[in-house]
Structure formats: structure tokens, C-alpha cells
Amino acid sequence: MSSPRDRDGFEERPDEGSGWREPGHLGGDGEQPPADRPEQPPTDRPGESGGSTAWQPPGWDLPPAEPDRPASPSQAGPQTAGEQPAPGGLFGSRRPRQPSELERVFAYQGDAVGAQGWAVQQGWAISDGTAPEDAVLAELVRTAPVRATKDHRPAGVMRGRYGTLDLVAFDVLYASGRYAVPEYAVTAAPVLGALPPLRLSPARFWKHRTGGLVQVPSGDPGFDTRWVLLTAEDGPAARALVGDATVRGLLLGTDDGDEFWTAAGHLAAIRPDGHRPQLIEHHARLLTALVAALAPAL
């Protein structure tokens, strides 16, 4: 009869490793290998005693810790007042990128809330562009000297008085699906009398929908180099507009960023931006001068 010591009835063979013991450095009992097994040479790591050159994976030994490496952000040196560190990356933290002068000049300046807050303080009325009196604004958008589409509509409408003029200021909102952004700011003054079709634009601007219009020079080479007046006919209104020294002086003092046109009984100004208080006041000053120049000819 077999017993548990009989290995299920099979005898142990001396060459099947019955005398093997786990090496001591792996948790064995530290016994020496049997005499019939050759003793293996020590496998020291490079740099340790023994001078072994046994192979090991590259990077196995980590470099020693730098003793002068700061242990916390407080030891890394004081932070300059007002300096905001940028998020760290593979190469550590870096200073935030400062926008260039050109980027600051042409940065989007739309602030509908600020403009409407200013309008309320001035006693102006606010609407969303869907009031009955706002119907005329769609015609201003349609005839504007920009590439307006069926997806452009008036929004953020503000009405009130500035000096001697009644004004309406609004954004031309591009809305398509979930995308809506104010692309242009328009300020317009209703004018009594028959306004001829007029277009006053910076010379550097591309001209849209100018078919049938002719250029009327002012006779001032400095002004005609920067500004172009287009009209359906060379009449008294056009001559009065470009012949006014105040108008020419104000326009030459700007950045050539606005365009003016007449439509739906209004003289209007437009700029590719969202409305803000400074822009409303800027347009109001220019429109005041333009309306005053046109008045004798109407």
C-alpha cells in the first residue's frame, strides 16, 4: 500500500531536483547548494563591492537625489508680485505669454452688458430687436456695406438722445444654429428729408454692393487718399459732405475703421465689433458732424 510519502506510488529520482533549495537572498533558509551543483559567482550591481559586470537593464540604477533641489514650492524662491505662473509641463512652469500690441489693438471688445448699462444710465430705451419700431433696422442691416446674410439680424437695441441727435445703436448678430456672435456694431441717426444714396468708406476697405455708384472727390489729396465717397449722383449733398472741413478733420483723426451709409431714412455708421459705451460715443460724435454737414443740402 502506498502512503503520502510515496508520491502517489512513484519513487523520487535523485536527478529530478529533490535536493534544490531556494537561495537565501530570495527568502530561502540560507543553506548552501549541494556539492554536486557548482557555486554561482556573486552578481553584484555595478558600483557595489565585488566589481561584477553582470548584465542589467539600462537605467536600472537611478541617479542620486540632488541635495540642493527644493523640497517644496516655498523653497523655490520668492514670486514676483503680480506674476502668475503658467501650468507646468514637461519642462516645468513658464511665464504666461503676453499679447502683442497688435493683438491688443484688434482684440474683440464686445461688451453688450456694459453698453446697455451705459444706455440705461443715459435714460435710453432697451429692446431685443423684435419690437415694432425695430422693423426698420432689418433694412439697415440689409443695405449695410458689409457681407450681411439672412443669418444676420439686429440685437441688443438701444435708443436715446445724444446731444442734438436721436440715435439707435445695436449689434448685428450672426445667428446660425447654436452659434451666435455679434459681428458688427451699428449706430444710426434718423434724418428728416430725402437722403440720397451715399457710401463713405476708408480707401483700404473692400467695397461691397457699389454697382451704379460714382466716386466724388473732395479736392483734398490727403483726405481722398484715405477716404472714398460713393454716391448715385454727384449732387449738393455729396459735395456738402466731403466739402465740410470739420467732417474731414474728424475722419482723418480716426483709425479708418468705420463705414457710413444712408438707408431707410437714416445715416448710419458701422464697425466690425460689438457695441460698448466708447464706441457709441465715437459714432455719435462722427454722426453729429455728418448730419450737420448734410443739413443745408436736404
Phi, psi and omega in degrees: 000139180274159178231167179305333181281353182269003178055055179057032174092355180257135180280146176288144175255137185297341183265012181263017175083023181293340181265008183286139176233142179294133180303151184297324184286353175254015176105007179284186184271008175078010179290151178286148177294157181298159185296332183280000178249127182293143180285131181279141178292156181295148181245066179288153175282154178301136180098342178266169180296143180116329175064030181290146176247029180299146182291145172212155183300147177300140179079011182297315180272119179282148178292155179294150179295142179282124184292335183263010179286128183297140183273344181209161180302332182291339180269357184277002179110155182291151180261135181297142181299132179083354181277129179249111181293142177280157179304144181285160178215209180297331182251021176084183182287155179218162181292145178294146180285129179270133179295148179286168179299320179296320179294324179291324181293317185260013178294148180298127185245014182298136180207076184298321181296316179296319180295317180290325175297319176297317181297319178297320178297331178275359181083019180279158177267147183242138173214168183265007179095000181249004179290157181304322180288351180272357183299326181293338182292331178297325178290325176296320178294319183295323184265002183298149182281042177226173181275073177280145180238181178294346179270359176265136180210156178287144179206160179060050187281135178230129181235137178181188183249138176228110183064241181263002186248143163272130185234153168231128180237138181202163174265145170265107186267130172266115183233120178214113184065233179270000184264123178214124181211138175285119183261331183222153174245128182239135171232130186225149178239124174292138184236131176282138181108170182274111179272125174286156176296120181228148175220115178243114188224153171299143182297333183282349182278145171288137185263128179249142175053058180251013180299132179084358180261146178241153181274138177245109180285154181269341186089355177256106184302322179297322179286316183292340177288330185255334185231147181231126175255123178244140180210162180289332178209147181279086184243188183299322182297315180295316180295323179293326183290307183280345179273356181277121183293326180294317178298312181297319180296318179295316182292323178291341178271002179263182178268014182056047182247000183244154172235151183232145178203163178246138177189149174052037178074018181234149164255121191235154175237144181222146177215142177286087183190172170265154184289147173210162185305317182297325181288322177299315180294322177298312178297321182297319179296317180292317180294325177301316180292320181293317179296317179298322179290326182280336188307315182296336184268357183262000000 
